[in-house]
């Protein structure tokens, strides 16, 4: 058999390349004659630059930017021809905040990355969105590019209290003539019941009783910008970074589709008998914009079965079939929580071997 292995990172434990290799290793333990093809994936979140660099090559440059709480942090710019690829999580990821202080965490460092890409002469800038620890609507990014307001834009969502005016002229001029693309892992709007604060705020450490106030602050921020893009799909990505990029004229695209296109994943799926994918937690959020859903859709187009391996599985069989997933296997259920976290590579390989016993002819 030919097996395509296309997982995302297992957040906090394995990068996408590590996960792909662990699955391939486990599968080969049972079926060494099978042709296993690892193609690590990303939806724009952590690992976006690593995955693209592994396939596209290009020049990778590390610069120091301001982290979400003001501390210097390294972040990469991947330059391939005229295109610069950036990963917002490197500058404002939840791993940098520790799920603490999200109300005052800033995306200023992402703006510094964009500015550096502009100054390098890039004609196209693609920003991977996902895995952020911020909730500032991208105000910090705009500040780094020269935007001004009657309140500080680089002090996080809480710093937007009292905002009534914004001037985007300098930021817009800086990126004029450059094609901006926001590679998003979600399609949420900026504010409201399905907005970035209400849906993703608790994951970043925001207290439930603070969510209405912070959502209102983002609403006032959007009103000050005078644009209607707050309701567009993807505006709520990465704590509202999608909104800031939309204000600057960016096109918002599903990150998983963009990466799949670059990697030629549809062609790989068509040439294989079975497609394996996975992520840390296969749950409700996996249904829109995430790697398992995107990979399953491509497998369905190729009329190939798709199987998910995940740290934990919180999706029922009916939802799986709706996504085009034949079966899902949980590391925690099959090898135990202690081993799954203590030895994630070994645990994933063991589960992959077990899956091979069921699926390899």
Secondary structure, DSSP 8 states (H G I E B T S, - for coil): -EEEE----BTTTB-HHHHHHHHHHHHHHH-TTSEEEE----SSSTTHHHHHHHHH--EEEEEEEE-TTS-EEEEEEEEETTEEEEEHHHHHBHHHHTT--GGG---HHHHHHHHHHHHTT-SEEEEE--SB---STTHHHHHHTT-EESS-SSSTGGGGTT---EE-HHHHHHTTT-EEEEEES----SSSTTSHHHHHGGGGT--GGGHHHHHHHHHHHHHHHT-SGGGSTTTTGGGGHHHHHHHTT-EEEEHHHHHHHHHTHHHHHHT-SEEEEEEEEESGGGGSSSHHHHHHHHHHHTT-EEEEEEEEE---HHHHHHHT-SEEEEHHHHH-HHHHHHSHHHHHHHHHHHHHHHH--
